[in-house]
Amino acid sequence: MSTVFDFSPLYSSMIGVDRMVDLVETALRTEASASYPPFDIEKTGETAYRISLAVAGFAPKDLEVVAQPNLLVIKGRRAASEDQGARTFLHQGLAHRAFERRFELADYVMVKDAVHAHGVLSIDLVREVPEALKPKQIAIGVGARQQALELKPAKARKAA
């Protein structure tokens, strides 16, 4: 079932919404093959996240993690082994096919760490807003800051 959304009303009232619309349309176009390898996304803190991919059969040298602005690309490609042709499988349920998984990242989300253990690749991310862009509390002063003019009585003129 395909659902079509009309985003044109957004264009008349919001500037820069075209990037958001592109992200939504990309998410709606995901293919069935995009389910390999299976993965989890979890929130591990107020501004921290973790992506865990099931990469059984892949060694760390077979994996590549590339962070770009607003995009995380994870690739897996097993090197051909010499004894691969000599093996005869009665059943082969472990998928060892190459993959490329892309994750769109929100602004200021950075990759902090990547760890491969027990057939799972875990990538920790954190959202770090630059200090200059964080909201600032502005102190409101009480009273006037300008100096009041001091009024002095005029000196009497001497009669000539």
N, C-alpha and C positions, 0 to 999 in steps of 0.2 A: 504494500500500500504506500503510495507516494502522497505526501502532504505538501501543498504549495502555500507559501505565505506571501502576502503582498506587503513589502516593506516601504512602498512609495510614500505613505503618510509620514514616515520618519524623516525622509529627505527634506520635507518642507519645514520642519521645526527643529531639526538637530544638524549641527555641522560636524563632519567627521564620522558620522555613523556608518559610512560605507565600509570601513574596516570591520566593524562589529557584524554587519550584515554578511560580509564575506565569510567570517568565522562561523556564523550560524549555518549558512548554506553549505560550507565544507563539512560541518558536523553532520548535516542531514544526508550528505552524499556518501557516507562511509559504506564500504563494500563488505561483503561477508568474509573475504580473505583478510580483512583488517582485524579479525579476531585472533590471529596468530602472531606472536605468542600471546597466551592469555596474560592479563595484567590486572593489578589492583592500584587504585589511587586512594590514598588516605591522608587525612589532615592530622598531623602529629603535634601541632601547636597553634598558637594564635595566628602566626604568619609562616608556618612550616608545613611542608607536604612531603610525601614519599610515594614514588612510583615503584612498584615491584613487578618485574617480569619473570615468568617461568621460562627459563632458558636451559632446561635439562639437556645435557649432551654438548653444550657449548662451553669451551674454556674461555677464560678472560681474554686470551689473545685472539679469539674468534669474534669478539664483540667490539663495537666502536660506539662511543657516546660523544655526540657533537652538540654543543650549546651555541646557538645563534641568538641574536636579539628576537625575543618573542617566539622562539622555536627550539624544540629539543628533538634531535634525530638520533634514534638508536638503530644500529645495523648489526645483524648477525650473519656470519658467513663462515661455515666450517671448511677448514682446509681438507683437501682430499687426502685420505690416509692410504698407505701402501697396501694394507691388508683388506681394504674395503671390497675389492673385487673377489677375494678369496672367501668371503663370508657368505653363508647361505642362511637366510632368515626363514623360519616357518611362519612367523608372524612378526611384523615390524610396526609397532604402535607409536614409537617415539619419532616425532617429526624432527628431522634434522635439516629441513629446507632453509634456505636463506630468507631473511626477512628485513624489512625496514619499517620501523614504527615512528610516526611523527606525533608530537604533542605541541599544540599551540600554547604558549605561555602568556600570561597576563603581563602587563607592564611591571617592570622592576622585579620579576621573579627570576632568581639566579640559581644555577646548579651549585650545590654546596659540596656534595660528595657522591661517589658511586662505589658500591661494594658488591662483589660476586661471591656468594657463599651458598652451598648446598643446592645448587641448581637454580638459584634465584638471583637476579640482578636487581639491587635496590639503589634507587637514585633519590637522594635527599635534595629538596628544593626549599628556598626561603625567599620571602618577599621582603626586599629591602628598599624602602622608599628613601630617596636622598634627603638629607636634612633640610636642604633648601626648599623642598616641596612639601614638607610636613606642615600641618597647620600650626600657627603660632598664636599664642594668647597676647593680645595687645593691651597693655595697661592703660587705664583711663585716668587721667589726672583730675584732681579736684581743685577748683578755683582757677583764676586767671594767671597765666604765666607772664603776661606783660606787666611791666612796672607802671604803676599809676603815676601820672604827672604830679609833681609836688607843687601845690599852689602857694605862692608867696605874696604877701600883700605888696602892692606897688609902693615905692618910696615917694614920699611927697616931694613935689618940685619946690625948689627954692624960688622965692619971688625975686625978680630982678629989678 
